[in-house]
Amino acid sequence: MRVAVLFSGGKDSTMAVYKAMKEGNKVEYLFSMVSENPHSYMYHVPNIHLTELLAQAMDIPLIKGSTQGEKEKELNDLRNALIELKNRGVEAIYSGALASVYQKSRIDDMCQDLGLESVAPLWHVDPEEYMRQLIDLGFEIILTGVAAEGLDESWLGRKVDEDSLNELLVLNNKYGMHVAFEGGEAETLVLDCPIFKKRVKIVEAEKVWAMDSGFLSIKEAVLEDK
């Protein structure tokens, strides 16, 4: 199939691209929605500007949309984008939904109305197994936002590896935190993975912290040969 992937640059949407390719599809486009609302119900916000660089790393065309991020109204902006993708010949929309019924149900409904197939290859995966799969496949992932008990400023910019995963499992037992961050506990960015032709190098970044949450503001990043 000719598919497009809803893409934020985080681990789940990047894994959705990987899955779409491995399932034999032609990934025609990545689509990123830029929301003006930092607390958007639907869209990833931190460092969304980097999707252009990540699309270059995968050599896949990127289409960007914009929204004010108002609850429910932001869905109209996504619907318009899906219409455009269908007009470009896209047959299916892949997303990186893990467990959010709010997000998946709305994407499913829109796709059904428009005659598109909605595919969520990560839906209801076991969180620990999924995180280990990412590590084993060679995904280089860092945390770019944290907002959960047990995750302090030191986690910003930290890589997801065996050591950090073991710590996350401890926090899961202690606080009930979702190991794969589906509850909004953290945001991620993929710097490299098997489908990247080049890897991302962060040149300049700043930690922004307020009370009990924060994010890594990436000021400059470049692509480098692998």
C-alpha positions as a LaTeX table, in Angstrom:
\begin{tabular}{lrrr}
\hline
Residue & $x$ (\AA) & $y$ (\AA) & $z$ (\AA) \\
\hline
Met1 & 0.00 & 0.00 & 0.00 \\
Arg2 & 0.89 & 3.64 & $-0.40$ \\
Val3 & 0.91 & 5.00 & 3.14 \\
Ala4 & 1.57 & 8.12 & 5.18 \\
Val5 & 2.70 & 8.13 & 8.80 \\
Leu6 & 1.60 & 10.63 & 11.45 \\
Phe7 & 5.04 & 11.68 & 12.59 \\
Ser8 & 6.36 & 13.58 & 15.61 \\
Gly9 & 9.99 & 12.46 & 15.70 \\
Gly10 & 9.45 & 10.45 & 18.87 \\
Lys11 & 10.02 & 6.73 & 19.35 \\
Asp12 & 6.45 & 5.60 & 18.62 \\
Ser13 & 5.88 & 7.44 & 15.36 \\
Thr14 & 9.37 & 6.49 & 14.17 \\
Met15 & 8.66 & 2.87 & 15.02 \\
Ala16 & 5.41 & 3.19 & 13.04 \\
Val17 & 7.48 & 4.23 & 10.01 \\
Tyr18 & 9.78 & 1.25 & 10.59 \\
Lys19 & 6.82 & $-1.13$ & 10.88 \\
Ala20 & 5.14 & 0.28 & 7.78 \\
Met21 & 8.29 & $-0.36$ & 5.76 \\
Lys22 & 8.87 & $-3.83$ & 7.20 \\
Glu23 & 5.29 & $-4.76$ & 6.29 \\
Gly24 & 6.10 & $-4.04$ & 2.66 \\
Asn25 & 4.39 & $-0.68$ & 2.25 \\
Lys26 & 5.63 & 2.35 & 0.36 \\
Val27 & 5.87 & 5.23 & 2.83 \\
Glu28 & 5.04 & 8.15 & 0.55 \\
Tyr29 & 4.86 & 10.88 & 3.19 \\
Leu30 & 5.42 & 11.76 & 6.80 \\
Phe31 & 2.88 & 14.18 & 8.25 \\
Ser32 & 3.58 & 16.44 & 11.23 \\
Met33 & 1.05 & 18.73 & 12.87 \\
Val34 & 2.52 & 21.84 & 14.48 \\
Ser35 & 0.31 & 22.85 & 17.42 \\
Glu36 & 0.36 & 26.26 & 19.06 \\
Asn37 & $-0.95$ & 24.67 & 22.25 \\
Pro38 & 1.81 & 23.09 & 24.39 \\
His39 & $-0.87$ & 21.01 & 26.12 \\
Ser40 & $-2.48$ & 19.63 & 22.97 \\
Tyr41 & $-4.57$ & 16.50 & 23.50 \\
Met42 & $-3.65$ & 15.12 & 20.09 \\
Tyr43 & $-0.20$ & 16.26 & 19.07 \\
His44 & 3.40 & 16.05 & 20.21 \\
Val45 & 4.79 & 19.55 & 20.76 \\
Pro46 & 8.41 & 19.58 & 22.07 \\
Asn47 & 10.97 & 20.02 & 19.26 \\
Ile48 & 8.41 & 19.34 & 16.55 \\
His49 & 10.57 & 21.54 & 14.27 \\
Leu50 & 13.08 & 18.69 & 14.08 \\
Thr51 & 10.75 & 16.53 & 11.99 \\
Glu52 & 12.15 & 18.25 & 8.91 \\
Leu53 & 15.65 & 17.03 & 9.78 \\
Leu54 & 14.40 & 13.54 & 10.64 \\
Ala55 & 12.50 & 13.31 & 7.36 \\
Gln56 & 15.75 & 14.14 & 5.58 \\
Ala57 & 17.49 & 11.41 & 7.58 \\
Met58 & 14.97 & 8.89 & 6.24 \\
Asp59 & 14.73 & 10.49 & 2.78 \\
Ile60 & 10.92 & 10.64 & 2.99 \\
Pro61 & 8.93 & 13.77 & 2.03 \\
Leu62 & 7.42 & 15.64 & 4.97 \\
Ile63 & 4.12 & 17.50 & 4.93 \\
Lys64 & 3.44 & 19.89 & 7.82 \\
Gly65 & 0.13 & 21.20 & 9.04 \\
Ser66 & $-0.70$ & 23.78 & 11.69 \\
Thr67 & $-3.34$ & 24.03 & 14.37 \\
Gln68 & $-4.15$ & 26.28 & 17.31 \\
Gly69 & $-4.48$ & 23.08 & 19.34 \\
Glu70 & $-7.98$ & 23.66 & 20.69 \\
Lys71 & $-9.55$ & 20.42 & 21.91 \\
Glu72 & $-11.75$ & 18.79 & 19.25 \\
Lys73 & $-11.28$ & 21.77 & 16.89 \\
Glu74 & $-7.76$ & 20.55 & 16.24 \\
Leu75 & $-9.30$ & 17.42 & 14.73 \\
Asn76 & $-10.68$ & 19.45 & 11.84 \\
Asp77 & $-7.13$ & 20.46 & 10.95 \\
Leu78 & $-6.08$ & 16.81 & 10.92 \\
Arg79 & $-9.09$ & 15.85 & 8.80 \\
Asn80 & $-8.11$ & 18.44 & 6.20 \\
Ala81 & $-4.60$ & 17.03 & 6.16 \\
Leu82 & $-5.90$ & 13.48 & 5.66 \\
Ile83 & $-8.00$ & 14.67 & 2.75 \\
Glu84 & $-4.90$ & 16.18 & 1.16 \\
Leu85 & $-2.95$ & 12.94 & 1.70 \\
Lys86 & $-5.73$ & 10.91 & 0.10 \\
Asn87 & $-5.77$ & 13.27 & $-2.86$ \\
Arg88 & $-2.04$ & 12.57 & $-3.24$ \\
Gly89 & $-2.75$ & 8.85 & $-3.59$ \\
Val90 & $-2.26$ & 7.68 & 0.00 \\
Glu91 & $-4.30$ & 4.58 & 0.88 \\
Ala92 & $-3.53$ & 4.11 & 4.57 \\
Ile93 & $-2.50$ & 6.16 & 7.60 \\
Tyr94 & $-0.09$ & 4.70 & 10.13 \\
Ser95 & 0.13 & 6.05 & 13.66 \\
Gly96 & 2.24 & 5.25 & 16.70 \\
Ala97 & $-0.67$ & 4.90 & 19.13 \\
Leu98 & 0.10 & 2.56 & 22.03 \\
Ala99 & $-2.87$ & 2.80 & 24.38 \\
Ser100 & $-4.54$ & 6.21 & 23.96 \\
Val101 & $-8.14$ & 5.50 & 23.00 \\
Tyr102 & $-8.73$ & 9.25 & 22.66 \\
Gln103 & $-6.18$ & 9.56 & 19.87 \\
Lys104 & $-6.71$ & 6.25 & 18.10 \\
Ser105 & $-10.51$ & 6.38 & 18.03 \\
Arg106 & $-10.49$ & 9.81 & 16.43 \\
Ile107 & $-7.93$ & 8.82 & 13.81 \\
Asp108 & $-9.87$ & 5.62 & 13.09 \\
Asp109 & $-13.16$ & 7.51 & 12.69 \\
Met110 & $-11.69$ & 10.09 & 10.34 \\
Cys111 & $-9.97$ & 7.47 & 8.21 \\
Gln112 & $-13.17$ & 5.45 & 7.96 \\
Asp113 & $-15.14$ & 8.51 & 6.87 \\
Leu114 & $-12.55$ & 9.34 & 4.22 \\
Gly115 & $-12.07$ & 5.82 & 2.90 \\
Leu116 & $-8.57$ & 5.44 & 4.30 \\
Glu117 & $-7.23$ & 2.48 & 6.23 \\
Ser118 & $-6.06$ & 3.30 & 9.76 \\
Val119 & $-3.15$ & 1.19 & 11.01 \\
Ala120 & $-1.72$ & 1.30 & 14.54 \\
Pro121 & 0.98 & $-1.40$ & 14.55 \\
Leu122 & 1.95 & $-0.75$ & 18.18 \\
Trp123 & $-1.55$ & $-0.85$ & 19.64 \\
His124 & $-1.59$ & $-2.57$ & 23.04 \\
Val125 & 1.97 & $-3.87$ & 22.82 \\
Asp126 & 3.52 & $-4.93$ & 26.11 \\
Pro127 & 5.37 & $-1.76$ & 27.26 \\
Glu128 & 8.48 & $-3.50$ & 28.60 \\
Glu129 & 8.81 & $-5.82$ & 25.61 \\
Tyr130 & 8.33 & $-2.87$ & 23.28 \\
Met131 & 11.04 & $-0.79$ & 24.95 \\
Arg132 & 13.44 & $-3.73$ & 24.84 \\
Gln133 & 12.64 & $-4.21$ & 21.15 \\
Leu134 & 13.53 & $-0.60$ & 20.43 \\
Ile135 & 16.85 & $-1.01$ & 22.21 \\
Asp136 & 17.61 & $-4.33$ & 20.51 \\
Leu137 & 16.85 & $-2.89$ & 17.05 \\
Gly138 & 19.36 & $-0.11$ & 17.64 \\
Phe139 & 17.01 & 2.84 & 18.08 \\
Glu140 & 18.97 & 5.71 & 19.64 \\
Ile141 & 16.36 & 7.53 & 21.72 \\
Ile142 & 16.65 & 10.41 & 24.17 \\
Leu143 & 14.12 & 11.92 & 26.54 \\
Thr144 & 13.17 & 15.47 & 25.57 \\
Gly145 & 10.42 & 16.05 & 28.11 \\
Val146 & 9.49 & 14.64 & 31.52 \\
Ala147 & 6.36 & 15.14 & 33.60 \\
Ala148 & 6.03 & 12.31 & 36.08 \\
Glu149 & 6.92 & 11.52 & 39.66 \\
Gly150 & 10.40 & 10.02 & 39.78 \\
Leu151 & 11.62 & 11.71 & 36.60 \\
Asp152 & 13.75 & 14.73 & 37.47 \\
Glu153 & 15.81 & 17.16 & 35.42 \\
Ser154 & 18.67 & 14.66 & 35.08 \\
Trp155 & 16.50 & 12.57 & 32.73 \\
Leu156 & 16.36 & 15.31 & 30.09 \\
Gly157 & 18.63 & 14.32 & 27.22 \\
Arg158 & 19.22 & 10.88 & 28.69 \\
Lys159 & 19.34 & 7.90 & 26.33 \\
Val160 & 16.92 & 4.99 & 26.55 \\
Asp161 & 19.15 & 1.96 & 27.11 \\
Glu162 & 19.20 & $-1.11$ & 29.33 \\
Asp163 & 20.28 & 0.85 & 32.39 \\
Ser164 & 17.66 & 3.56 & 32.05 \\
Leu165 & 14.97 & 0.98 & 31.23 \\
Asn166 & 15.76 & $-0.90$ & 34.42 \\
Glu167 & 15.34 & 2.35 & 36.35 \\
Leu168 & 12.03 & 2.99 & 34.60 \\
Leu169 & 10.81 & $-0.46$ & 35.64 \\
Val170 & 11.60 & 0.42 & 39.26 \\
Leu171 & 9.63 & 3.67 & 38.88 \\
Asn172 & 6.79 & 1.70 & 37.34 \\
Asn173 & 6.62 & $-0.54$ & 40.39 \\
Lys174 & 6.85 & 2.41 & 42.76 \\
Tyr175 & 4.57 & 4.96 & 41.08 \\
Gly176 & 2.69 & 3.02 & 38.40 \\
Met177 & 4.36 & 5.02 & 35.64 \\
His178 & 3.86 & 3.71 & 32.10 \\
Val179 & 7.22 & 2.29 & 31.04 \\
Ala180 & 6.72 & 3.48 & 27.45 \\
Phe181 & 5.41 & 6.91 & 28.58 \\
Glu182 & 1.94 & 6.53 & 27.07 \\
Gly183 & 0.45 & 8.44 & 29.99 \\
Gly184 & 2.37 & 11.59 & 29.08 \\
Glu185 & 5.17 & 10.82 & 31.53 \\
Ala186 & 7.85 & 11.71 & 28.99 \\
Glu187 & 8.50 & 12.80 & 25.41 \\
Thr188 & 11.22 & 11.31 & 23.23 \\
Leu189 & 13.30 & 12.01 & 20.16 \\
Val190 & 14.95 & 9.43 & 17.88 \\
Leu191 & 18.49 & 10.34 & 16.84 \\
Asp192 & 19.18 & 7.17 & 14.85 \\
Cys193 & 17.58 & 3.86 & 13.90 \\
Pro194 & 17.86 & 1.21 & 11.16 \\
Ile195 & 15.80 & 3.21 & 8.62 \\
Phe196 & 17.85 & 6.40 & 9.01 \\
Lys197 & 20.35 & 7.01 & 6.20 \\
Lys198 & 22.07 & 9.57 & 8.42 \\
Arg199 & 21.96 & 10.14 & 12.17 \\
Val200 & 21.04 & 13.28 & 14.07 \\
Lys201 & 23.66 & 15.10 & 16.11 \\
Ile202 & 22.50 & 17.68 & 18.64 \\
Val203 & 24.77 & 20.73 & 18.52 \\
Glu204 & 23.07 & 22.97 & 21.07 \\
Ala205 & 20.33 & 22.29 & 23.60 \\
Glu206 & 19.00 & 23.84 & 26.79 \\
Lys207 & 17.17 & 22.24 & 29.70 \\
Val208 & 14.04 & 24.14 & 30.70 \\
Trp209 & 12.71 & 23.14 & 34.14 \\
Ala210 & 9.72 & 24.37 & 36.15 \\
Met211 & 8.75 & 22.84 & 39.51 \\
Asp212 & 8.30 & 19.15 & 38.68 \\
Ser213 & 8.48 & 18.95 & 34.89 \\
Gly214 & 10.55 & 20.22 & 32.01 \\
Phe215 & 11.80 & 19.77 & 28.49 \\
Leu216 & 14.97 & 19.80 & 26.45 \\
Ser217 & 14.86 & 22.70 & 24.01 \\
Ile218 & 17.01 & 21.74 & 21.03 \\
Lys219 & 18.39 & 24.90 & 19.47 \\
Glu220 & 20.52 & 23.34 & 16.75 \\
Ala221 & 20.91 & 19.87 & 15.28 \\
Val222 & 22.55 & 18.53 & 12.14 \\
Leu223 & 22.74 & 15.29 & 10.18 \\
Glu224 & 25.97 & 13.34 & 10.08 \\
Asp225 & 27.10 & 10.21 & 8.27 \\
Lys226 & 26.62 & 6.92 & 10.10 \\
\hline
\end{tabular}
